[in-house]
Amino acid sequence: MTKTQLWCPDTCGCQIEEKFDDATGIITYFSTVSACEVHAPLADTPAHYDTVLAENRGKNFAMTAAMELLPELTEVVSTEDGQVTKFKTGFHPSYTFDAERKLVLRVKVDDAAALAF
């Protein structure tokens, strides 16, 4: 069975409908609900989905790499879905994209966290 689902990535303001095939688990582009200013020229095309997906995956990869490179800033916590690694209290990751859509990752450190570190 194929369903549509709304995807709102955390890397921009786009809203994209995806097709999800229950039988195969494959997710593909279906339609553009709305496009942010940056991605508006690609709206209503599979390239829109591919571009937004690549940026989102790049951000996820960078966040994971930062946690692996700086394990002393992370902790493993239990959730209802299992265990996840997250930044410890006092360490605040954030990301932006520059004018060329290159990812810029930052980790802000609270004073108290810096003293404990």
FINUBA-989082 format. One record per atom (N, C-alpha, C, O, CB): y, z, x; residue number from 1; atom name. Coordinates in Angstrom, 3 decimals, m for minus. Atoms other than C-alpha are relative to their C-alpha. Glycine has a CB too. Example, Ala and Ser with C-alpha at 12.3 -4.5 7.8 and 13.67 -1.06 7.14 Angstrom:
BEGIN
v / w / u / num / atome
m1.190 / 0.000 / 0.890 / 1 / N
m4.500 / 7.800 / 12.300 / 1 / CA
1.200 / 0.000 / 0.900 / 1 / C
1.181 / 0.665 / 1.936 / 1 / O
0.027 / 1.246 / m0.992 / 1 / CB
m1.190 / m0.060 / m0.820 / 2 / N
m1.060 / 7.140 / 13.670 / 2 / CA
1.090 / 0.730 / m0.770 / 2 / C
2.198 / 0.899 / m0.261 / 2 / O
0.462 / m1.415 / 0.414 / 2 / CB
This chain:
BEGIN
v / w / u / num / atome
m1.186 / 0.000 / 0.844 / 1 / N
0.000 / 0.000 / 0.000 / 1 / CA
1.243 / 0.000 / 0.885 / 1 / C
1.301 / 0.720 / 1.882 / 1 / O
0.002 / 1.223 / m0.958 / 1 / CB
m1.259 / 0.072 / m0.735 / 2 / N
3.471 / m0.861 / 1.262 / 2 / CA
1.096 / 0.693 / m0.799 / 2 / C
1.244 / 0.470 / m2.001 / 2 / O
0.386 / m1.473 / 0.295 / 2 / CB
m1.120 / m0.707 / 0.622 / 3 / N
6.456 / 1.391 / 0.532 / 3 / CA
1.253 / m0.275 / 0.815 / 3 / C
1.176 / m0.692 / 1.970 / 3 / O
m0.277 / 1.535 / m0.097 / 3 / CB
m1.243 / 0.024 / m0.768 / 4 / N
10.088 / 1.324 / 1.511 / 4 / CA
0.472 / 1.438 / 0.161 / 4 / C
0.257 / 2.285 / m0.707 / 4 / O
1.098 / m0.886 / m0.698 / 4 / CB
m0.557 / m1.319 / m0.281 / 5 / N
11.759 / 4.331 / 3.076 / 5 / CA
1.342 / m0.179 / 0.677 / 5 / C
1.559 / m1.155 / 1.395 / 5 / O
m0.959 / 0.845 / 0.883 / 5 / CB
m1.340 / 0.066 / m0.580 / 6 / N
15.339 / 5.027 / 4.107 / 6 / CA
m0.008 / 0.703 / 1.348 / 6 / C
m0.496 / 1.826 / 1.471 / 6 / O
1.055 / 0.638 / m0.948 / 6 / CB
m0.127 / m0.585 / m1.332 / 7 / N
16.003 / 5.646 / 7.794 / 7 / CA
1.481 / 0.101 / 0.326 / 7 / C
2.208 / m0.892 / 0.284 / 7 / O
m0.762 / m0.849 / 1.078 / 7 / CB
m1.381 / m0.266 / m0.410 / 8 / N
19.306 / 7.223 / 8.856 / 8 / CA
m0.062 / 0.586 / 1.406 / 8 / C
m0.209 / 1.798 / 1.559 / 8 / O
0.739 / 0.983 / m1.009 / 8 / CB
0.145 / m0.500 / m1.366 / 9 / N
19.207 / 7.469 / 12.659 / 9 / CA
1.116 / 0.985 / 0.342 / 9 / C
2.206 / 0.938 / m0.228 / 9 / O
m0.002 / m1.166 / 0.999 / 9 / CB
m1.012 / m0.971 / m0.424 / 10 / N
21.038 / 10.314 / 14.366 / 10 / CA
0.861 / m0.534 / 1.143 / 10 / C
1.640 / 0.215 / 1.733 / 10 / O
m0.670 / 1.301 / 0.426 / 10 / CB
m0.782 / 0.606 / m1.084 / 11 / N
22.549 / 7.903 / 16.904 / 11 / CA
1.186 / m0.822 / m0.498 / 11 / C
2.019 / m1.254 / 0.299 / 11 / O
m0.891 / m0.876 / 0.840 / 11 / CB
m1.127 / 0.737 / 0.579 / 12 / N
24.944 / 6.127 / 14.511 / 12 / CA
0.003 / 0.245 / m1.507 / 12 / C
m0.824 / 1.000 / m2.019 / 12 / O
m0.090 / m1.540 / 0.325 / 12 / CB
m0.109 / m0.203 / 1.438 / 13 / N
25.974 / 5.945 / 10.868 / 13 / CA
m0.745 / m1.023 / m0.839 / 13 / C
m0.551 / m1.074 / m2.054 / 13 / O
1.421 / m0.009 / m0.386 / 13 / CB
0.736 / 1.025 / 0.752 / 14 / N
23.656 / 3.093 / 9.885 / 14 / CA
m1.023 / 0.634 / m0.939 / 14 / C
m1.537 / 1.725 / m0.692 / 14 / O
m0.703 / m0.969 / 0.964 / 14 / CB
1.076 / m0.347 / 0.914 / 15 / N
21.281 / 3.350 / 6.948 / 15 / CA
m0.832 / m1.260 / m0.202 / 15 / C
m0.322 / m2.299 / m0.621 / 15 / O
0.551 / 0.561 / m1.369 / 15 / CB
0.884 / 1.169 / 0.002 / 16 / N
18.292 / 1.031 / 7.045 / 16 / CA
m1.237 / 0.311 / m0.830 / 16 / C
m1.836 / 1.379 / m0.698 / 16 / O
m0.398 / m0.407 / 1.450 / 16 / CB
1.259 / m0.126 / 0.719 / 17 / N
15.424 / 0.528 / 4.646 / 17 / CA
m1.103 / m0.626 / 0.842 / 17 / C
m0.971 / m1.739 / 1.350 / 17 / O
0.082 / m0.669 / m1.403 / 17 / CB
1.154 / 0.468 / m0.745 / 18 / N
12.084 / 0.178 / 6.365 / 18 / CA
m1.166 / m0.219 / m0.964 / 18 / C
m1.268 / 0.436 / m2.001 / 18 / O
m0.382 / 1.008 / 1.116 / 18 / CB
1.276 / 0.160 / 0.705 / 19 / N
8.777 / m1.127 / 5.058 / 19 / CA
m1.046 / 0.777 / 0.776 / 19 / C
m1.153 / 0.656 / 1.996 / 19 / O
m0.406 / m1.519 / m0.145 / 19 / CB
1.063 / m0.784 / m0.618 / 20 / N
5.907 / 1.227 / 5.732 / 20 / CA
m1.322 / m0.393 / m0.647 / 20 / C
m1.497 / m0.268 / m1.859 / 20 / O
0.265 / 1.534 / m0.147 / 20 / CB
1.316 / 0.400 / 0.478 / 21 / N
2.349 / m0.038 / 5.426 / 21 / CA
m0.965 / 1.162 / 0.205 / 21 / C
m1.314 / 1.498 / 1.337 / 21 / O
m0.502 / m1.282 / 0.735 / 21 / CB
0.926 / m1.147 / m0.074 / 22 / N
0.033 / 2.879 / 4.607 / 22 / CA
m1.294 / m0.347 / 0.712 / 22 / C
m1.840 / 0.476 / 1.447 / 22 / O
m0.316 / 0.511 / m1.397 / 22 / CB
1.294 / 0.395 / m0.561 / 23 / N
m3.043 / 0.946 / 5.673 / 23 / CA
0.040 / m0.104 / 1.518 / 23 / C
m0.918 / 0.277 / 2.191 / 23 / O
m0.441 / m1.327 / m0.590 / 23 / CB
m0.076 / 0.218 / m1.451 / 24 / N
m1.820 / 0.109 / 9.189 / 24 / CA
0.895 / 1.007 / 0.717 / 24 / C
0.784 / 1.186 / 1.930 / 24 / O
0.501 / m1.393 / 0.279 / 24 / CB
m0.968 / m0.906 / m0.614 / 25 / N
0.939 / 2.684 / 9.766 / 25 / CA
1.162 / m0.729 / 0.645 / 25 / C
1.976 / m0.115 / 1.334 / 25 / O
m0.680 / 0.858 / 1.024 / 25 / CB
m1.057 / 0.810 / m0.615 / 26 / N
3.242 / m0.149 / 10.811 / 26 / CA
1.283 / 0.091 / m0.825 / 26 / C
1.268 / m0.040 / m2.049 / 26 / O
m0.450 / m1.477 / 0.136 / 26 / CB
m1.322 / m0.076 / 0.620 / 27 / N
6.955 / 0.244 / 10.070 / 27 / CA
0.805 / m1.201 / 0.465 / 27 / C
0.876 / m1.477 / 1.663 / 27 / O
0.729 / 1.342 / 0.357 / 27 / CB
m0.819 / 1.166 / m0.327 / 28 / N
9.192 / m2.847 / 9.914 / 28 / CA
1.299 / 0.032 / m0.785 / 28 / C
1.438 / 0.775 / m1.756 / 28 / O
m0.765 / m1.302 / m0.288 / 28 / CB
m1.301 / 0.131 / 0.668 / 29 / N
12.724 / m3.751 / 8.890 / 29 / CA
m0.170 / m0.591 / m1.394 / 29 / C
m0.957 / m1.515 / m1.598 / 29 / O
0.954 / m0.877 / 0.836 / 29 / CB
m0.002 / 0.547 / 1.356 / 30 / N
13.308 / m4.340 / 5.179 / 30 / CA
1.406 / m0.469 / m0.384 / 30 / C
1.592 / m1.622 / m0.771 / 30 / O
m0.512 / 1.053 / m1.011 / 30 / CB
m1.371 / 0.395 / 0.340 / 31 / N
17.087 / m4.300 / 4.563 / 31 / CA
0.994 / 0.986 / 0.584 / 31 / C
0.642 / 2.108 / 0.949 / 31 / O
0.180 / m0.093 / m1.526 / 31 / CB
m1.089 / m0.861 / m0.444 / 32 / N
20.408 / m2.889 / 5.672 / 32 / CA
0.692 / 0.562 / m1.229 / 32 / C
1.190 / m0.192 / m2.065 / 32 / O
1.006 / m0.773 / 0.909 / 32 / CB
m0.732 / m0.653 / 1.087 / 33 / N
21.863 / m0.355 / 3.245 / 33 / CA
1.471 / 0.082 / 0.385 / 33 / C
2.354 / m0.258 / m0.402 / 33 / O
m0.578 / 1.423 / m0.300 / 33 / CB
m1.358 / m0.014 / m0.539 / 34 / N
24.938 / 0.198 / 5.394 / 34 / CA
m0.094 / m0.041 / 1.519 / 34 / C
m1.076 / 0.401 / 2.115 / 34 / O
0.797 / 1.263 / m0.482 / 34 / CB
m0.040 / 0.110 / m1.459 / 35 / N
25.927 / m0.494 / 8.974 / 35 / CA
1.270 / 0.670 / 0.509 / 35 / C
2.336 / 0.536 / m0.091 / 35 / O
m0.060 / m1.493 / 0.456 / 35 / CB
m1.172 / m0.605 / m0.614 / 36 / N
28.248 / 1.499 / 11.202 / 36 / CA
0.870 / m1.113 / 0.594 / 36 / C
0.463 / m2.274 / 0.648 / 36 / O
m0.412 / 1.039 / 1.095 / 36 / CB
m0.945 / 0.985 / m0.546 / 37 / N
31.238 / m0.232 / 12.774 / 37 / CA
m0.582 / m0.759 / 1.186 / 37 / C
m0.387 / m1.967 / 1.313 / 37 / O
1.292 / 0.689 / 0.420 / 37 / CB
0.564 / 0.623 / m1.200 / 38 / N
29.387 / m0.911 / 16.017 / 38 / CA
m1.069 / m1.031 / m0.350 / 38 / C
m1.133 / m2.101 / 0.257 / 38 / O
m0.591 / 1.067 / 0.919 / 38 / CB
1.129 / 0.862 / 0.334 / 39 / N
26.362 / m2.480 / 14.365 / 39 / CA
0.269 / m0.964 / m1.159 / 39 / C
m0.610 / m1.744 / m1.526 / 39 / O
m1.181 / 0.845 / m0.334 / 39 / CB
m0.325 / 0.854 / 1.147 / 40 / N
28.147 / m4.255 / 11.486 / 40 / CA
m0.246 / m1.490 / 0.258 / 40 / C
m0.708 / m2.185 / m0.647 / 40 / O
1.442 / 0.204 / m0.388 / 40 / CB
0.261 / 1.430 / m0.218 / 41 / N
27.932 / m7.692 / 13.165 / 41 / CA
m1.476 / m0.392 / m0.118 / 41 / C
m1.795 / m1.564 / m0.321 / 41 / O
0.503 / m0.396 / 1.358 / 41 / CB
1.439 / 0.279 / 0.080 / 42 / N
24.127 / m7.389 / 13.095 / 42 / CA
m0.592 / 0.310 / m1.372 / 42 / C
m1.776 / 0.072 / m1.607 / 42 / O
m0.735 / 0.796 / 1.053 / 42 / CB
0.505 / m0.456 / 1.303 / 43 / N
23.854 / m6.092 / 9.514 / 43 / CA
m0.790 / m1.101 / m0.694 / 43 / C
m0.506 / m2.290 / m0.549 / 43 / O
1.162 / 0.458 / m0.899 / 43 / CB
0.856 / 0.886 / 0.797 / 44 / N
21.212 / m7.643 / 7.270 / 44 / CA
m0.851 / m0.940 / 0.848 / 44 / C
m1.210 / m2.030 / 0.403 / 44 / O
0.848 / m0.813 / m0.941 / 44 / CB
0.882 / 0.794 / m0.859 / 45 / N
19.160 / m8.956 / 10.191 / 45 / CA
m1.028 / 0.932 / 0.649 / 45 / C
m0.754 / 2.118 / 0.830 / 45 / O
0.821 / m0.775 / 1.091 / 45 / CB
0.966 / m0.821 / m0.742 / 46 / N
16.009 / m7.720 / 11.927 / 46 / CA
0.568 / 0.481 / 1.346 / 46 / C
0.158 / 1.529 / 1.846 / 46 / O
m1.292 / m0.797 / 0.237 / 46 / CB
m0.612 / m0.419 / m1.268 / 47 / N
18.112 / m7.564 / 15.120 / 47 / CA
0.762 / 1.309 / m0.162 / 47 / C
0.844 / 2.105 / 0.774 / 47 / O
0.941 / m1.090 / 0.528 / 47 / CB
m0.688 / m1.264 / 0.287 / 48 / N
20.118 / m4.768 / 13.483 / 48 / CA
m0.984 / 1.155 / 0.169 / 48 / C
m0.712 / 2.123 / 0.881 / 48 / O
0.603 / m0.004 / m1.443 / 48 / CB
1.036 / m1.031 / m0.084 / 49 / N
16.967 / m2.701 / 13.079 / 49 / CA
m0.476 / 0.177 / 1.436 / 49 / C
m0.575 / 1.306 / 1.917 / 49 / O
m1.184 / m0.354 / m0.907 / 49 / CB
0.500 / m0.063 / m1.372 / 50 / N
15.698 / m3.543 / 16.566 / 50 / CA
0.992 / 0.691 / 0.929 / 50 / C
0.598 / 1.492 / 1.776 / 50 / O
m0.303 / m1.403 / 0.516 / 50 / CB
m1.042 / m0.586 / m0.849 / 51 / N
19.015 / m2.574 / 18.187 / 51 / CA
0.142 / 1.495 / m0.251 / 51 / C
0.175 / 2.285 / 0.693 / 51 / O
1.341 / m0.698 / m0.242 / 51 / CB
m0.137 / m1.413 / 0.347 / 52 / N
19.378 / 0.723 / 16.322 / 52 / CA
m1.237 / 0.782 / 0.426 / 52 / C
m1.129 / 1.895 / 0.942 / 52 / O
0.237 / 0.164 / m1.508 / 52 / CB
1.247 / m0.651 / m0.395 / 53 / N
15.727 / 1.572 / 16.926 / 53 / CA
m0.062 / 0.197 / 1.516 / 53 / C
m0.482 / 1.255 / 1.983 / 53 / O
m1.204 / m0.824 / m0.476 / 53 / CB
0.007 / m0.110 / m1.466 / 54 / N
16.067 / 0.881 / 20.671 / 54 / CA
0.957 / 1.095 / 0.472 / 54 / C
0.626 / 1.859 / 1.378 / 54 / O
0.384 / m1.349 / 0.644 / 54 / CB
m0.951 / m1.055 / m0.379 / 55 / N
19.150 / 3.109 / 20.917 / 55 / CA
m0.568 / 1.381 / m0.336 / 55 / C
m0.444 / 2.316 / 0.455 / 55 / O
1.359 / m0.207 / m0.718 / 55 / CB
0.558 / m1.276 / 0.414 / 56 / N
17.406 / 5.889 / 19.000 / 56 / CA
m1.155 / 0.411 / 0.909 / 56 / C
m1.248 / 1.570 / 1.316 / 56 / O
m0.468 / m0.071 / m1.453 / 56 / CB
1.117 / m0.304 / m0.905 / 57 / N
14.263 / 5.665 / 21.130 / 57 / CA
0.504 / 0.346 / 1.396 / 57 / C
m0.049 / 1.231 / 2.049 / 57 / O
m0.972 / m1.189 / 0.074 / 57 / CB
m0.583 / m0.302 / m1.304 / 58 / N
16.391 / 5.630 / 24.295 / 58 / CA
0.556 / 1.410 / 0.057 / 58 / C
0.381 / 2.118 / 1.048 / 58 / O
1.093 / m0.993 / 0.330 / 58 / CB
m0.521 / m1.365 / 0.087 / 59 / N
18.143 / 8.810 / 23.188 / 59 / CA
m1.141 / 1.001 / 0.016 / 59 / C
m1.078 / 2.001 / 0.731 / 59 / O
0.849 / 0.180 / m1.270 / 59 / CB
1.141 / m0.915 / 0.035 / 60 / N
14.818 / 10.467 / 22.389 / 60 / CA
m0.672 / 0.102 / 1.368 / 60 / C
m1.055 / 1.192 / 1.795 / 60 / O
m1.017 / m0.459 / m1.051 / 60 / CB
0.588 / 0.011 / m1.333 / 61 / N
13.416 / 9.429 / 25.772 / 61 / CA
0.859 / 0.815 / 0.971 / 61 / C
0.330 / 1.601 / 1.758 / 61 / O
m0.159 / m1.447 / 0.507 / 61 / CB
m0.907 / m0.718 / m0.904 / 62 / N
16.504 / 10.777 / 27.594 / 62 / CA
m0.043 / 1.507 / m0.246 / 62 / C
m0.035 / 2.294 / 0.701 / 62 / O
1.436 / m0.514 / m0.167 / 62 / CB
0.060 / m1.432 / 0.314 / 63 / N
16.354 / 14.117 / 25.764 / 63 / CA
m1.317 / 0.595 / 0.524 / 63 / C
m1.321 / 1.690 / 1.086 / 63 / O
0.134 / 0.233 / m1.539 / 63 / CB
1.289 / m0.472 / m0.492 / 64 / N
12.650 / 14.475 / 26.598 / 64 / CA
0.001 / 0.077 / 1.527 / 64 / C
m0.490 / 1.047 / 2.104 / 64 / O
m1.131 / m0.921 / m0.489 / 64 / CB
m0.062 / 0.007 / m1.464 / 65 / N
13.261 / 13.528 / 30.234 / 65 / CA
0.848 / 1.155 / 0.516 / 65 / C
0.487 / 1.787 / 1.508 / 65 / O
0.564 / m1.334 / 0.508 / 65 / CB
m0.863 / m1.110 / m0.424 / 66 / N
16.091 / 16.077 / 30.516 / 66 / CA
m0.754 / 1.321 / m0.096 / 66 / C
m0.638 / 2.167 / 0.790 / 66 / O
1.287 / 0.055 / m0.860 / 66 / CB
0.765 / m1.248 / 0.150 / 67 / N
13.806 / 18.826 / 29.208 / 67 / CA
m1.107 / 0.092 / 1.045 / 67 / C
m1.417 / 1.181 / 1.527 / 67 / O
m0.604 / 0.097 / m1.415 / 67 / CB
1.057 / m0.012 / m1.020 / 68 / N
11.048 / 17.799 / 31.623 / 68 / CA
0.570 / 0.230 / 1.395 / 68 / C
m0.061 / 0.882 / 2.228 / 68 / O
m0.780 / m1.316 / m0.029 / 68 / CB
m0.632 / m0.173 / m1.312 / 69 / N
13.442 / 17.668 / 34.584 / 69 / CA
0.617 / 1.382 / 0.176 / 69 / C
0.789 / 1.850 / 1.302 / 69 / O
1.065 / m1.057 / 0.203 / 69 / CB
m0.650 / m1.315 / m0.044 / 70 / N
15.041 / 21.014 / 33.699 / 70 / CA
m0.796 / 1.017 / m0.822 / 70 / C
m0.262 / 1.590 / m1.771 / 70 / O
1.455 / m0.094 / m0.525 / 70 / CB
0.831 / m0.875 / 0.829 / 71 / N
12.159 / 23.134 / 32.395 / 71 / CA
0.535 / 1.426 / m0.105 / 71 / C
0.240 / 2.127 / m1.073 / 71 / O
m1.396 / 0.035 / 0.550 / 71 / CB
m0.547 / m1.356 / 0.047 / 72 / N
14.011 / 26.341 / 33.212 / 72 / CA
1.044 / 0.167 / m1.110 / 72 / C
1.426 / 1.292 / m1.432 / 72 / O
0.618 / 0.355 / 1.344 / 72 / CB
m0.973 / m0.054 / 1.096 / 73 / N
16.485 / 25.466 / 30.429 / 73 / CA
m0.673 / m0.092 / m1.370 / 73 / C
m0.001 / m0.088 / m2.401 / 73 / O
1.018 / m1.125 / 0.149 / 73 / CB
0.716 / 0.220 / 1.255 / 74 / N
13.770 / 25.071 / 27.803 / 74 / CA
m0.954 / 1.137 / m0.318 / 74 / C
m1.252 / 1.992 / 0.516 / 74 / O
m0.765 / m1.305 / 0.055 / 74 / CB
1.018 / m0.945 / 0.438 / 75 / N
11.331 / 27.129 / 25.804 / 75 / CA
m0.875 / m0.692 / m1.041 / 75 / C
m0.448 / m1.635 / m1.707 / 75 / O
0.645 / 1.306 / m0.580 / 75 / CB
0.923 / 0.529 / 0.996 / 76 / N
8.317 / 26.390 / 23.645 / 76 / CA
0.025 / 0.951 / m1.182 / 76 / C
m0.137 / 2.160 / m1.021 / 76 / O
m1.454 / m0.165 / 0.577 / 76 / CB
m0.036 / m0.811 / 1.211 / 77 / N
8.583 / 27.599 / 20.061 / 77 / CA
m1.019 / m0.546 / m0.995 / 77 / C
m1.327 / m1.738 / m1.011 / 77 / O
1.427 / 0.015 / m0.620 / 77 / CB
0.956 / 0.392 / 1.036 / 78 / N
6.097 / 27.563 / 17.206 / 78 / CA
0.745 / m0.319 / m1.290 / 78 / C
1.653 / 0.405 / m1.698 / 78 / O
m1.047 / 1.119 / m0.239 / 78 / CB
m0.550 / 0.389 / 1.293 / 79 / N
6.991 / 25.759 / 13.992 / 79 / CA
m1.174 / m0.229 / m0.942 / 79 / C
m2.331 / m0.147 / m0.530 / 79 / O
0.906 / m1.284 / 0.114 / 79 / CB
1.100 / 0.257 / 0.945 / 80 / N
5.005 / 24.993 / 10.872 / 80 / CA
m0.751 / m1.279 / 0.347 / 80 / C
m1.876 / m1.486 / m0.108 / 80 / O
0.537 / m0.089 / m1.431 / 80 / CB
0.648 / 1.242 / m0.422 / 81 / N
4.241 / 21.598 / 12.460 / 81 / CA
m0.691 / 0.124 / 1.356 / 81 / C
m1.259 / m0.848 / 1.852 / 81 / O
1.018 / m1.113 / 0.053 / 81 / CB
0.599 / m0.192 / m1.319 / 82 / N
2.996 / 23.087 / 15.728 / 82 / CA
1.030 / 0.506 / 0.988 / 82 / C
2.066 / 1.039 / 0.591 / 82 / O
m0.619 / m1.302 / 0.506 / 82 / CB
m0.914 / m0.462 / m1.032 / 83 / N
4.666 / 23.894 / 19.020 / 83 / CA
0.916 / m1.132 / 0.440 / 83 / C
0.490 / m2.280 / 0.573 / 83 / O
m0.776 / 0.557 / 1.197 / 83 / CB
m0.982 / 0.972 / m0.480 / 84 / N
7.828 / 22.131 / 20.163 / 84 / CA
0.774 / 0.616 / 1.157 / 84 / C
0.951 / 1.832 / 1.236 / 84 / O
0.967 / m0.441 / m1.143 / 84 / CB
m0.858 / m0.431 / m1.101 / 85 / N
9.910 / 22.321 / 23.302 / 85 / CA
1.437 / m0.250 / m0.401 / 85 / C
1.774 / m1.318 / m0.914 / 85 / O
m0.350 / m0.743 / 1.331 / 85 / CB
m1.419 / 0.146 / 0.324 / 86 / N
13.621 / 22.926 / 22.814 / 86 / CA
0.817 / 0.668 / 1.095 / 86 / C
0.299 / 1.448 / 1.895 / 86 / O
0.331 / 0.615 / m1.399 / 86 / CB
m0.879 / m0.673 / m0.942 / 87 / N
16.609 / 23.944 / 24.869 / 87 / CA
0.166 / 1.452 / m0.426 / 87 / C
0.245 / 1.750 / m1.618 / 87 / O
1.374 / m0.711 / 0.086 / 87 / CB
m0.189 / m1.411 / 0.284 / 88 / N
17.016 / 27.708 / 25.132 / 88 / CA
1.372 / 0.228 / m0.633 / 88 / C
2.265 / m0.614 / m0.534 / 88 / O
m0.152 / 0.837 / 1.283 / 88 / CB
m1.284 / m0.398 / 0.562 / 89 / N
19.819 / 29.481 / 23.291 / 89 / CA
1.047 / m0.012 / 1.103 / 89 / C
0.810 / 0.492 / 2.200 / 89 / O
m0.088 / 1.400 / m0.663 / 89 / CB
m1.086 / 0.072 / m0.973 / 90 / N
23.092 / 28.829 / 25.075 / 90 / CA
0.099 / m1.323 / 0.729 / 90 / C
1.068 / m1.572 / 1.446 / 90 / O
m0.158 / 1.079 / 0.992 / 90 / CB
m0.014 / 1.332 / m0.599 / 91 / N
22.204 / 25.323 / 26.221 / 91 / CA
0.051 / m1.016 / m1.145 / 91 / C
m0.855 / m1.080 / m1.975 / 91 / O
m1.263 / m0.235 / 0.926 / 91 / CB
m0.271 / 0.880 / 1.132 / 92 / N
23.595 / 22.639 / 23.915 / 92 / CA
0.035 / m1.465 / 0.434 / 92 / C
1.036 / m1.931 / 0.980 / 92 / O
1.323 / 0.385 / m0.665 / 92 / CB
m0.007 / 1.420 / m0.361 / 93 / N
22.549 / 19.035 / 24.468 / 93 / CA
0.831 / m0.803 / m0.993 / 93 / C
0.874 / m0.494 / m2.184 / 93 / O
m1.435 / m0.552 / 0.058 / 93 / CB
m0.723 / 0.931 / 0.864 / 94 / N
24.746 / 16.289 / 23.113 / 94 / CA
m0.049 / m1.369 / 0.659 / 94 / C
m0.330 / m1.491 / 1.851 / 94 / O
1.484 / 0.465 / m0.244 / 94 / CB
0.017 / 1.346 / m0.543 / 95 / N
24.955 / 12.558 / 23.528 / 95 / CA
1.053 / m0.832 / m0.705 / 95 / C
1.422 / m0.580 / m1.853 / 95 / O
m1.396 / m0.642 / m0.145 / 95 / CB
m0.922 / 0.992 / 0.540 / 96 / N
27.388 / 9.756 / 22.998 / 96 / CA
m0.402 / m1.341 / 0.606 / 96 / C
m1.268 / m1.412 / 1.478 / 96 / O
1.513 / 0.360 / 0.317 / 96 / CB
0.168 / 1.316 / m0.597 / 97 / N
27.455 / 6.058 / 23.728 / 97 / CA
1.362 / m0.448 / 0.495 / 97 / C
2.371 / m0.242 / m0.180 / 97 / O
m0.608 / m1.028 / m1.018 / 97 / CB
m1.269 / 0.521 / m0.497 / 98 / N
30.120 / 4.478 / 25.897 / 98 / CA
0.295 / m1.335 / m0.694 / 98 / C
m0.439 / m1.751 / m1.591 / 98 / O
m0.037 / m0.174 / 1.554 / 98 / CB
m0.430 / 1.248 / 0.641 / 99 / N
31.918 / 1.234 / 24.981 / 99 / CA
m1.058 / m1.097 / 0.084 / 99 / C
m1.095 / m1.997 / m0.755 / 99 / O
1.287 / m0.489 / 0.634 / 99 / CB
1.064 / 1.005 / m0.173 / 100 / N
28.941 / m0.790 / 26.250 / 100 / CA
m1.325 / 0.464 / m0.602 / 100 / C
m2.366 / m0.145 / m0.359 / 100 / O
m0.195 / m0.316 / 1.488 / 100 / CB
1.167 / m0.585 / 0.661 / 101 / N
26.487 / 1.345 / 24.196 / 101 / CA
m1.024 / 0.546 / 1.000 / 101 / C
m2.226 / 0.565 / 0.733 / 101 / O
m0.660 / m1.038 / m0.893 / 101 / CB
0.862 / m0.703 / m0.950 / 102 / N
25.103 / 3.036 / 27.302 / 102 / CA
0.033 / 1.480 / m0.375 / 102 / C
1.093 / 2.042 / m0.652 / 102 / O
0.465 / m0.231 / 1.500 / 102 / CB
0.138 / m1.386 / 0.399 / 103 / N
23.839 / 6.511 / 26.525 / 103 / CA
0.591 / 0.942 / 1.042 / 103 / C
0.364 / 0.771 / 2.240 / 103 / O
m1.459 / 0.332 / m0.237 / 103 / CB
m0.535 / m1.053 / m0.859 / 104 / N
25.717 / 9.491 / 27.972 / 104 / CA
m0.537 / 1.318 / m0.554 / 104 / C
m0.218 / 1.699 / m1.680 / 104 / O
1.593 / m0.019 / 0.046 / 104 / CB
0.623 / m1.254 / 0.410 / 105 / N
23.748 / 12.752 / 27.800 / 105 / CA
0.666 / 1.148 / 0.748 / 105 / C
0.858 / 1.088 / 1.962 / 105 / O
m1.535 / m0.022 / 0.265 / 105 / CB
m0.626 / m1.189 / m0.598 / 106 / N
25.386 / 16.130 / 28.403 / 106 / CA
m0.724 / 1.244 / m0.508 / 106 / C
m1.255 / 1.254 / m1.619 / 106 / O
1.533 / 0.070 / m0.342 / 106 / CB
0.498 / m1.297 / 0.441 / 107 / N
24.148 / 19.718 / 28.275 / 107 / CA
1.095 / 1.014 / 0.280 / 107 / C
1.389 / 1.327 / 1.434 / 107 / O
m1.348 / 0.388 / 0.721 / 107 / CB
m1.042 / m1.021 / m0.113 / 108 / N
26.886 / 22.262 / 27.599 / 108 / CA
m0.691 / 1.344 / 0.148 / 108 / C
m1.687 / 1.615 / m0.524 / 108 / O
0.966 / m0.012 / m1.244 / 108 / CB
0.601 / m1.298 / m0.270 / 109 / N
26.124 / 25.750 / 28.903 / 109 / CA
1.009 / 1.081 / m0.372 / 109 / C
2.126 / 1.111 / 0.146 / 109 / O
m0.437 / 0.124 / 1.498 / 109 / CB
m0.844 / m1.146 / 0.359 / 110 / N
27.564 / 28.869 / 27.262 / 110 / CA
0.120 / 0.905 / 1.215 / 110 / C
m0.763 / 0.920 / 2.073 / 110 / O
m0.586 / 0.783 / m1.226 / 110 / CB
m0.201 / m0.911 / m1.126 / 111 / N
28.978 / 31.443 / 29.678 / 111 / CA
m1.135 / 0.997 / 0.152 / 111 / C
m1.601 / 1.249 / 1.263 / 111 / O
1.301 / 0.741 / m0.162 / 111 / CB
1.068 / m1.008 / m0.048 / 112 / N
26.326 / 34.020 / 28.758 / 112 / CA
m1.297 / m0.637 / 0.523 / 112 / C
m2.026 / m0.017 / 1.298 / 112 / O
m0.230 / 0.627 / m1.413 / 112 / CB
1.214 / 0.679 / m0.470 / 113 / N
23.536 / 31.490 / 29.332 / 113 / CA
0.093 / m0.288 / 1.489 / 113 / C
m0.899 / m0.179 / 2.211 / 113 / O
m0.228 / m1.309 / m0.779 / 113 / CB
m0.194 / 0.295 / m1.425 / 114 / N
25.006 / 30.542 / 32.702 / 114 / CA
m0.227 / 1.254 / 0.835 / 114 / C
m0.825 / 1.183 / 1.909 / 114 / O
1.417 / m0.563 / 0.255 / 114 / CB
0.186 / m1.256 / m0.731 / 115 / N
25.064 / 34.196 / 33.786 / 115 / CA
m1.476 / 0.396 / 0.050 / 115 / C
m1.944 / 0.921 / 1.060 / 115 / O
0.825 / 1.124 / m0.649 / 115 / CB
1.423 / m0.358 / 0.055 / 116 / N
21.434 / 34.701 / 32.699 / 116 / CA
m0.847 / m0.954 / 0.813 / 116 / C
m1.958 / m0.617 / 1.223 / 116 / O
m0.489 / 0.018 / m1.440 / 116 / CB
0.726 / 1.036 / m0.713 / 117 / N
20.383 / 31.524 / 34.457 / 117 / CA
0.083 / 0.285 / 1.468 / 117 / C
m0.464 / m0.466 / 2.275 / 117 / O
0.547 / m1.398 / m0.318 / 117 / CB
